[in-house]
Amino acid sequence: MQLTPDILLRAYAMGIFPMARARDSTSIEWVDPRRRGIFPLDRFHISRSLQRHMLRGQQRVTVDRAFGAVVEGCADRAETWINAEIAESYRALHAQGHAHSVEIWQQGDLVGGVYGVVIGAAFFGESMFSRATNASKTALAFLVHRLRAGGFQVFDTQFLTPHLASLGAIEISRSAYQHRLSVAIAAPARFYPTDYPPDPSASEVCGASQRSTQTS
């Protein structure tokens, strides 16, 4: 079965997502984890060291400027689940406005980023990469800030890793995820929120995270 944007969107709405065994694999497997990783959007943790790094302003953040390059960066590793068909399918989703990326630049070079899929008020994080200190963490911080401003309810990370857990991600059961997902995909949200600054500053992002964790 060839992946199409319609098939991908229907799969995400059901709580499943595609993976290939390797970059050169010609087959796709559909995954439905028994335990699901998510970011509670009001509990994203920016450590003091990450905050200092972000406030130095050495890295520039953009959105949807280099989606294809972010996908390529995520696939550029020894072991990857992103084969050619998956990469092309997500580029097609992006062209239709259903997939987005956050890019991190340093001295003109793309050094990190994250991309994912949007349905309703759910954001499905697909993959991220980092070629410089804190690049992927910075991308996630700016992404969470945008999702909160846009009214999103679910940030799906698929699996829970130590890296994601250090930023506030948690793991929930499949049934709990399905319940949250059904509510979120039926709710409205905007990846480009009304009145959202085109280029929010690091101080705005860090300040919003601190206020959120202090009141949660």
Sequence and secondary structure as in RCSB ss.txt:
>XXXX:A:sequence
MQLTPDILLRAYAMGIFPMARARDSTSIEWVDPRRRGIFPLDRFHISRSLQRHMLRGQQRVTVDRAFGAVVEGCA
DRAETWINAEIAESYRALHAQGHAHSVEIWQQGDLVGGVYGVVIGAAFFGESMFSRATNASKTALAFLVHRLRAG
GFQVFDTQFLTPHLASLGAIEISRSAYQHRLSVAIAAPARFYPTDYPPDPSASEVCGASQRSTQTS
>XXXX:A:secstr
    HHHHHHHHHHT EEE SSTT    EEE  SEEEE  TT     HHHHHHHHHT SEEEESSSHHHHHHHHH
 SSS S  HHHHHHHHHHHHTTSEEEEEEEETTEEEEEEEEEEETTEEEEEEEEESSTTHHHHHHHHHHHHHHHT
T  EEEEES  HHHHTTT EEEEHHHHHHHHHHHHTS   SS TT  SS  HHHHHHHHHHHHHH 
